[in-house]
Each structure stands twice: as C-alpha cells, then as structure tokens.
Amino acid sequence: MAGFLPLDGTGVPVAGLYVLGLQLSSVQWGTAIASEASAKYRSGYRTVRDADAIAAYILAR
C-alpha cells in the first residue's frame, strides 16, 4: 500500500492518510482525467482500480 501513502517531511509514510492522483496522458500515455469503470482499456479505469485497492486495504484492517 506504500504507493498510496504520502510521505511526511522526513520521508516516513503518513499512517491513515491515502492519496489518489488523476492519471494524465502527458505522464502515462493513453490515460485521461476522467475514469470509467467499464472502460475498454485498462488505463481508462486505473483511478477506479486504485480507489478500489485503497478501500479494500482499509476494510481489511
């Protein structure tokens, strides 16, 4: 889950705080700001998939 935890000023992950970013095509080709749950391509629903992973992690704790 380290990829979704922000770091504090000393580089330590902040427990209990999770971040989601919008994928931009200039950073990752083929992605868009809007995410679709039923997108044809995997990159179209990446934000939804990331949010689901964070929710599953929180619920499992």
Z-matrix of the N, CA and C atoms (Angstrom, degrees):
N
C 1 1.455
C 2 1.522 1 110.11
N 3 1.305 2 117.23 1 0.12
C 4 1.465 3 120.88 2 -176.10
C 5 1.523 4 113.04 3 -57.46
N 6 1.314 5 118.73 4 -29.66
C 7 1.448 6 121.45 5 -178.68
C 8 1.517 7 114.42 6 -67.56
N 9 1.324 8 117.41 7 -15.51
C 10 1.458 9 121.65 8 -177.75
C 11 1.522 10 112.86 9 -109.49
N 12 1.319 11 117.31 10 2.69
C 13 1.467 12 121.57 11 179.99
C 14 1.522 13 109.83 12 -101.73
N 15 1.339 14 117.76 13 126.22
C 16 1.464 15 118.89 14 175.99
C 17 1.526 16 109.67 15 -72.67
N 18 1.318 17 116.08 16 159.63
C 19 1.464 18 121.47 17 179.30
C 20 1.516 19 109.75 18 -104.59
N 21 1.325 20 115.53 19 144.70
C 22 1.464 21 118.91 20 176.18
C 23 1.533 22 109.12 21 -80.66
N 24 1.307 23 117.09 22 -173.87
C 25 1.460 24 121.88 23 -177.37
C 26 1.514 25 114.84 24 -62.92
N 27 1.332 26 116.81 25 -19.72
C 28 1.464 27 120.03 26 179.16
C 29 1.527 28 111.94 27 -99.98
N 30 1.343 29 116.61 28 2.81
C 31 1.457 30 120.05 29 178.45
C 32 1.517 31 114.92 30 89.48
N 33 1.331 32 116.91 31 9.83
C 34 1.463 33 121.69 32 179.96
C 35 1.533 34 108.92 33 -92.84
N 36 1.348 35 117.72 34 133.54
C 37 1.469 36 119.92 35 178.24
C 38 1.533 37 111.75 36 -59.38
N 39 1.331 38 116.54 37 139.63
C 40 1.462 39 122.69 38 179.66
C 41 1.528 40 108.11 39 -87.41
N 42 1.317 41 116.71 40 111.14
C 43 1.465 42 121.77 41 -178.17
C 44 1.524 43 111.12 42 -65.94
N 45 1.319 44 116.27 43 137.33
C 46 1.455 45 121.27 44 175.20
C 47 1.523 46 115.16 45 82.44
N 48 1.327 47 117.74 46 0.54
C 49 1.462 48 121.49 47 178.69
C 50 1.522 49 107.88 48 -119.94
N 51 1.309 50 117.26 49 125.52
C 52 1.459 51 122.27 50 -175.95
C 53 1.522 52 109.56 51 -122.77
N 54 1.305 53 116.29 52 147.06
C 55 1.456 54 120.32 53 -178.55
C 56 1.527 55 110.44 54 -124.02
N 57 1.311 56 113.77 55 144.70
C 58 1.458 57 122.25 56 172.99
C 59 1.515 58 106.71 57 -125.80
N 60 1.294 59 116.40 58 137.82
C 61 1.456 60 119.93 59 176.87
C 62 1.517 61 109.71 60 -117.49
N 63 1.288 62 115.22 61 157.62
C 64 1.458 63 120.15 62 175.26
C 65 1.518 64 108.48 63 -88.75
N 66 1.312 65 116.26 64 129.30
C 67 1.451 66 120.34 65 179.12
C 68 1.528 67 108.77 66 -78.17
N 69 1.297 68 115.62 67 129.63
C 70 1.452 69 121.26 68 -179.10
C 71 1.522 70 108.89 69 -113.55
N 72 1.303 71 116.56 70 140.76
C 73 1.460 72 119.55 71 -176.01
C 74 1.524 73 112.50 72 -63.36
N 75 1.327 74 118.38 73 -22.56
C 76 1.464 75 119.38 74 177.24
C 77 1.528 76 111.46 75 -70.91
N 78 1.339 77 116.54 76 -21.62
C 79 1.461 78 121.48 77 178.87
C 80 1.522 79 110.57 78 -97.76
N 81 1.288 80 117.02 79 -43.09
C 82 1.465 81 122.39 80 -179.91
C 83 1.524 82 107.43 81 -133.57
N 84 1.294 83 116.47 82 107.11
C 85 1.457 84 122.25 83 -173.57
C 86 1.521 85 112.09 84 -56.31
N 87 1.323 86 116.48 85 138.12
C 88 1.454 87 121.20 86 175.48
C 89 1.513 88 114.31 87 89.40
N 90 1.315 89 118.13 88 2.51
C 91 1.462 90 120.44 89 178.91
C 92 1.517 91 109.28 90 -104.53
N 93 1.289 92 115.77 91 166.74
C 94 1.464 93 120.62 92 -179.23
C 95 1.512 94 109.28 93 -140.19
N 96 1.328 95 115.91 94 167.23
C 97 1.465 96 120.00 95 179.46
C 98 1.521 97 110.58 96 -65.91
N 99 1.310 98 117.07 97 -42.16
C 100 1.463 99 120.69 98 179.93
C 101 1.524 100 109.71 99 -82.57
N 102 1.284 101 115.88 100 137.68
C 103 1.457 102 121.17 101 179.26
C 104 1.514 103 109.39 102 -109.69
N 105 1.309 104 116.68 103 142.42
C 106 1.456 105 121.50 104 -179.89
C 107 1.520 106 109.72 105 -121.60
N 108 1.318 107 117.33 106 129.83
C 109 1.464 108 120.88 107 179.73
C 110 1.515 109 111.91 108 -65.82
N 111 1.306 110 118.17 109 -30.16
C 112 1.468 111 120.70 110 -177.72
C 113 1.528 112 111.64 111 -109.67
N 114 1.315 113 116.90 112 32.79
C 115 1.466 114 120.78 113 -178.00
C 116 1.516 115 111.32 114 -64.63
N 117 1.324 116 115.38 115 148.41
C 118 1.460 117 121.29 116 -179.67
C 119 1.529 118 111.45 117 -67.88
N 120 1.330 119 116.46 118 -36.73
C 121 1.452 120 120.71 119 -177.76
C 122 1.524 121 110.64 120 -110.29
N 123 1.312 122 116.22 121 148.76
C 124 1.464 123 122.49 122 -176.77
C 125 1.530 124 112.01 123 -55.09
N 126 1.324 125 116.84 124 -38.22
C 127 1.463 126 119.81 125 -177.85
C 128 1.524 127 111.95 126 -65.34
N 129 1.334 128 118.10 127 -22.29
C 130 1.455 129 121.57 128 -178.91
C 131 1.511 130 113.81 129 -73.07
N 132 1.319 131 117.41 130 -18.66
C 133 1.470 132 119.45 131 179.95
C 134 1.527 133 112.17 132 -122.83
N 135 1.305 134 116.58 133 23.61
C 136 1.463 135 120.40 134 -178.44
C 137 1.528 136 112.55 135 -61.57
N 138 1.324 137 118.45 136 -43.22
C 139 1.462 138 120.67 137 -179.58
C 140 1.519 139 110.84 138 -63.57
N 141 1.336 140 117.18 139 -40.12
C 142 1.467 141 120.72 140 177.32
C 143 1.524 142 109.84 141 -63.80
N 144 1.327 143 116.87 142 -42.35
C 145 1.471 144 121.36 143 178.98
C 146 1.523 145 110.72 144 -63.57
N 147 1.332 146 117.26 145 -42.60
C 148 1.467 147 120.46 146 178.36
C 149 1.523 148 111.41 147 -63.48
N 150 1.332 149 117.20 148 -43.32
C 151 1.467 150 121.28 149 178.49
C 152 1.525 151 110.61 150 -62.36
N 153 1.321 152 116.42 151 -39.61
C 154 1.460 153 120.76 152 178.24
C 155 1.529 154 111.00 153 -64.38
N 156 1.314 155 117.00 154 -39.79
C 157 1.470 156 120.91 155 178.70
C 158 1.525 157 110.95 156 -64.02
N 159 1.327 158 117.14 157 -41.53
C 160 1.468 159 120.64 158 178.47
C 161 1.524 160 109.92 159 -65.33
N 162 1.330 161 117.45 160 -44.88
C 163 1.468 162 120.93 161 179.92
C 164 1.524 163 110.78 162 -61.69
N 165 1.322 164 117.63 163 -43.57
C 166 1.469 165 121.34 164 179.19
C 167 1.529 166 110.43 165 -61.91
N 168 1.327 167 116.69 166 -41.08
C 169 1.463 168 120.96 167 178.64
C 170 1.515 169 111.34 168 -62.45
N 171 1.331 170 116.48 169 -45.43
C 172 1.462 171 120.93 170 -179.80
C 173 1.521 172 110.84 171 -64.39
N 174 1.322 173 117.34 172 -44.87
C 175 1.469 174 121.24 173 -179.08
C 176 1.528 175 112.31 174 -66.31
N 177 1.317 176 117.62 175 -30.40
C 178 1.459 177 121.66 176 -179.90
C 179 1.532 178 112.13 177 -73.94
N 180 1.313 179 115.74 178 -19.40
C 181 1.465 180 119.70 179 -178.66
C 182 1.472 181 108.15 180 -82.81
